[in-house]
Amino acid sequence: PSKKDKKTKVKSTVIHSTNENSPIIQMVINNLDNFVICGNTLGTVFIFAINQSNKSEWTLCKTLYDHQSEIVSISFNENLNIFISCSKDGYCMLYTMPQCHLINSFRIIDKSFSNEDKENNNKIYYPNLSIISNSPLPCIIVYIESRQSLSVFSINGHFIKEAKLDFRIIPNGMKKFTVSNPDTEEEDR
């Protein structure tokens, strides 16, 4: 079979194995090509093990129901053996791999960015893109389009720093992103 046929078969396997009426909208495969983590519009996260002798065979290992809203971002850090899933209600959940134990969860709201008491400090933000970094110290970097910023949080969910951007990052799900600046044309990175 061609590469296209294999991709179609794998996609069908994921949708069939999840047995839900909610489409998979986020997916990440680790570099060792032995785990796939998916999220759907209901907030369910699925972890599949990839059969190493037949990569088109995936086994559903774990289903996580910690989120109450659509999964908007999933990221995996193999050096730390952890992954993060973020949902549209602003919650970020950090798990161990491969056990999928919940390490921490935090919610990105207005007061996450400042110690000041604000009148409207419960506005919810959700990351359009999340990355777990391990250099120089483990941290979570999120892109929040509605704030047009990159924000850094500790693994414990404490806000560290925010950098405002004069461009947009548009994740396209293929380990690439598009940078959009009103003064220039879009380009893929």
VOLO-127254 format. One record per residue (C-alpha): x, y, z; residue in three letters; residue number from 1. Coordinates in steps of 0.5 Angstrom, whole numbers, plus 500, padded with zeros to 3 digits. Example, Ala and Ser with C-alpha at 12.3 -4.5 7.8 and 13.67 -1.06 7.14 Angstrom:
! residues 2
east:525; north:491; up:516; residuo:ala; num:1 $
east:527; north:498; up:514; residuo:ser; num:2 $
END
This chain:
! residues 189
east:500; north:500; up:500; residuo:pro; num:1 $
east:502; north:507; up:499; residuo:ser; num:2 $
east:504; north:512; up:504; residuo:lys; num:3 $
east:497; north:515; up:503; residuo:lys; num:4 $
east:493; north:509; up:504; residuo:asp; num:5 $
east:497; north:507; up:511; residuo:lys; num:6 $
east:495; north:514; up:513; residuo:lys; num:7 $
east:488; north:513; up:512; residuo:thr; num:8 $
east:488; north:506; up:515; residuo:lys; num:9 $
east:491; north:509; up:521; residuo:val; num:10 $
east:486; north:515; up:522; residuo:lys; num:11 $
east:481; north:510; up:521; residuo:ser; num:12 $
east:484; north:506; up:527; residuo:thr; num:13 $
east:484; north:512; up:531; residuo:val; num:14 $
east:477; north:514; up:530; residuo:ile; num:15 $
east:474; north:507; up:530; residuo:his; num:16 $
east:478; north:505; up:537; residuo:ser; num:17 $
east:476; north:511; up:541; residuo:thr; num:18 $
east:468; north:509; up:539; residuo:asn; num:19 $
east:466; north:516; up:541; residuo:glu; num:20 $
east:462; north:521; up:536; residuo:asn; num:21 $
east:467; north:527; up:537; residuo:ser; num:22 $
east:472; north:528; up:532; residuo:pro; num:23 $
east:480; north:527; up:534; residuo:ile; num:24 $
east:482; north:535; up:533; residuo:ile; num:25 $
east:489; north:534; up:536; residuo:gln; num:26 $
east:494; north:529; up:535; residuo:met; num:27 $
east:502; north:528; up:537; residuo:val; num:28 $
east:506; north:522; up:536; residuo:ile; num:29 $
east:513; north:522; up:540; residuo:asn; num:30 $
east:520; north:521; up:536; residuo:asn; num:31 $
east:520; north:514; up:538; residuo:leu; num:32 $
east:514; north:513; up:534; residuo:asp; num:33 $
east:511; north:508; up:539; residuo:asn; num:34 $
east:506; north:513; up:542; residuo:phe; num:35 $
east:500; north:517; up:540; residuo:val; num:36 $
east:496; north:522; up:544; residuo:ile; num:37 $
east:490; north:524; up:541; residuo:cys; num:38 $
east:484; north:529; up:544; residuo:gly; num:39 $
east:477; north:530; up:541; residuo:asn; num:40 $
east:472; north:536; up:541; residuo:thr; num:41 $
east:469; north:533; up:548; residuo:leu; num:42 $
east:475; north:534; up:552; residuo:gly; num:43 $
east:477; north:526; up:552; residuo:thr; num:44 $
east:485; north:525; up:551; residuo:val; num:45 $
east:487; north:518; up:548; residuo:phe; num:46 $
east:493; north:514; up:549; residuo:ile; num:47 $
east:495; north:509; up:544; residuo:phe; num:48 $
east:501; north:504; up:543; residuo:ala; num:49 $
east:504; north:503; up:536; residuo:ile; num:50 $
east:505; north:496; up:534; residuo:asn; num:51 $
east:513; north:496; up:533; residuo:gln; num:52 $
east:512; north:491; up:528; residuo:ser; num:53 $
east:506; north:493; up:524; residuo:asn; num:54 $
east:506; north:501; up:525; residuo:lys; num:55 $
east:498; north:501; up:522; residuo:ser; num:56 $
east:496; north:497; up:529; residuo:glu; num:57 $
east:495; north:502; up:535; residuo:trp; num:58 $
east:492; north:499; up:541; residuo:thr; num:59 $
east:488; north:504; up:546; residuo:leu; num:60 $
east:492; north:504; up:552; residuo:cys; num:61 $
east:489; north:509; up:556; residuo:lys; num:62 $
east:483; north:514; up:556; residuo:thr; num:63 $
east:483; north:520; up:560; residuo:leu; num:64 $
east:477; north:524; up:562; residuo:tyr; num:65 $
east:480; north:530; up:566; residuo:asp; num:66 $
east:478; north:536; up:561; residuo:his; num:67 $
east:471; north:538; up:560; residuo:gln; num:68 $
east:472; north:542; up:554; residuo:ser; num:69 $
east:475; north:541; up:547; residuo:glu; num:70 $
east:482; north:539; up:547; residuo:ile; num:71 $
east:486; north:545; up:543; residuo:val; num:72 $
east:493; north:543; up:544; residuo:ser; num:73 $
east:497; north:537; up:546; residuo:ile; num:74 $
east:505; north:537; up:547; residuo:ser; num:75 $
east:510; north:531; up:549; residuo:phe; num:76 $
east:517; north:532; up:552; residuo:asn; num:77 $
east:521; north:525; up:551; residuo:glu; num:78 $
east:527; north:528; up:556; residuo:asn; num:79 $
east:522; north:529; up:562; residuo:leu; num:80 $
east:517; north:523; up:560; residuo:asn; num:81 $
east:511; north:528; up:561; residuo:ile; num:82 $
east:506; north:531; up:556; residuo:phe; num:83 $
east:501; north:536; up:557; residuo:ile; num:84 $
east:494; north:537; up:554; residuo:ser; num:85 $
east:490; north:544; up:554; residuo:cys; num:86 $
east:483; north:545; up:553; residuo:ser; num:87 $
east:478; north:551; up:551; residuo:lys; num:88 $
east:476; north:552; up:558; residuo:asp; num:89 $
east:483; north:554; up:560; residuo:gly; num:90 $
east:485; north:548; up:563; residuo:tyr; num:91 $
east:492; north:545; up:562; residuo:cys; num:92 $
east:493; north:538; up:565; residuo:met; num:93 $
east:500; north:535; up:566; residuo:leu; num:94 $
east:501; north:527; up:566; residuo:tyr; num:95 $
east:507; north:522; up:566; residuo:thr; num:96 $
east:508; north:518; up:560; residuo:met; num:97 $
east:507; north:512; up:559; residuo:pro; num:98 $
east:503; north:511; up:566; residuo:gln; num:99 $
east:499; north:517; up:565; residuo:cys; num:100 $
east:499; north:520; up:572; residuo:his; num:101 $
east:496; north:527; up:573; residuo:leu; num:102 $
east:502; north:531; up:575; residuo:ile; num:103 $
east:499; north:538; up:576; residuo:asn; num:104 $
east:493; north:542; up:573; residuo:ser; num:105 $
east:492; north:549; up:572; residuo:phe; num:106 $
east:488; north:554; up:569; residuo:arg; num:107 $
east:490; north:560; up:565; residuo:ile; num:108 $
east:486; north:566; up:567; residuo:ile; num:109 $
east:487; north:574; up:567; residuo:asp; num:110 $
east:490; north:573; up:574; residuo:lys; num:111 $
east:495; north:568; up:572; residuo:ser; num:112 $
east:499; north:574; up:569; residuo:phe; num:113 $
east:499; north:579; up:574; residuo:ser; num:114 $
east:499; north:579; up:582; residuo:asn; num:115 $
east:495; north:585; up:582; residuo:glu; num:116 $
east:487; north:585; up:584; residuo:asp; num:117 $
east:483; north:586; up:577; residuo:lys; num:118 $
east:476; north:587; up:577; residuo:glu; num:119 $
east:475; north:582; up:571; residuo:asn; num:120 $
east:481; north:577; up:573; residuo:asn; num:121 $
east:477; north:571; up:571; residuo:asn; num:122 $
east:477; north:572; up:564; residuo:lys; num:123 $
east:479; north:565; up:561; residuo:ile; num:124 $
east:485; north:564; up:556; residuo:tyr; num:125 $
east:486; north:558; up:552; residuo:tyr; num:126 $
east:493; north:556; up:549; residuo:pro; num:127 $
east:493; north:555; up:541; residuo:asn; num:128 $
east:500; north:552; up:542; residuo:leu; num:129 $
east:504; north:549; up:548; residuo:ser; num:130 $
east:511; north:546; up:548; residuo:ile; num:131 $
east:514; north:543; up:554; residuo:ile; num:132 $
east:521; north:546; up:555; residuo:ser; num:133 $
east:527; north:542; up:559; residuo:asn; num:134 $
east:532; north:548; up:558; residuo:ser; num:135 $
east:535; north:551; up:562; residuo:pro; num:136 $
east:529; north:549; up:567; residuo:leu; num:137 $
east:523; north:545; up:565; residuo:pro; num:138 $
east:517; north:550; up:564; residuo:cys; num:139 $
east:511; north:550; up:559; residuo:ile; num:140 $
east:511; north:555; up:554; residuo:ile; num:141 $
east:504; north:557; up:551; residuo:val; num:142 $
east:502; north:561; up:545; residuo:tyr; num:143 $
east:495; north:565; up:547; residuo:ile; num:144 $
east:493; north:568; up:540; residuo:glu; num:145 $
east:487; north:572; up:544; residuo:ser; num:146 $
east:493; north:576; up:548; residuo:arg; num:147 $
east:498; north:575; up:542; residuo:gln; num:148 $
east:503; north:573; up:547; residuo:ser; num:149 $
east:508; north:567; up:549; residuo:leu; num:150 $
east:507; north:566; up:556; residuo:ser; num:151 $
east:512; north:561; up:560; residuo:val; num:152 $
east:509; north:557; up:566; residuo:phe; num:153 $
east:513; north:553; up:571; residuo:ser; num:154 $
east:511; north:545; up:571; residuo:ile; num:155 $
east:507; north:547; up:577; residuo:asn; num:156 $
east:503; north:552; up:573; residuo:gly; num:157 $
east:506; north:558; up:576; residuo:his; num:158 $
east:506; north:564; up:571; residuo:phe; num:159 $
east:513; north:566; up:570; residuo:ile; num:160 $
east:514; north:571; up:564; residuo:lys; num:161 $
east:510; north:574; up:558; residuo:glu; num:162 $
east:512; north:576; up:552; residuo:ala; num:163 $
east:508; north:580; up:547; residuo:lys; num:164 $
east:508; north:579; up:540; residuo:leu; num:165 $
east:507; north:583; up:534; residuo:asp; num:166 $
east:505; north:577; up:529; residuo:phe; num:167 $
east:501; north:571; up:530; residuo:arg; num:168 $
east:503; north:564; up:530; residuo:ile; num:169 $
east:498; north:559; up:527; residuo:ile; num:170 $
east:499; north:552; up:529; residuo:pro; num:171 $
east:498; north:547; up:523; residuo:asn; num:172 $
east:498; north:540; up:526; residuo:gly; num:173 $
east:504; north:538; up:522; residuo:met; num:174 $
east:510; north:541; up:527; residuo:lys; num:175 $
east:510; north:547; up:523; residuo:lys; num:176 $
east:507; north:553; up:524; residuo:phe; num:177 $
east:505; north:560; up:520; residuo:thr; num:178 $
east:508; north:566; up:522; residuo:val; num:179 $
east:503; north:572; up:520; residuo:ser; num:180 $
east:505; north:579; up:520; residuo:asn; num:181 $
east:500; north:585; up:517; residuo:pro; num:182 $
east:506; north:588; up:514; residuo:asp; num:183 $
east:509; north:582; up:510; residuo:thr; num:184 $
east:506; north:575; up:507; residuo:glu; num:185 $
east:505; north:569; up:511; residuo:glu; num:186 $
east:511; north:564; up:511; residuo:glu; num:187 $
east:511; north:557; up:513; residuo:asp; num:188 $
east:517; north:555; up:518; residuo:arg; num:189 $
END
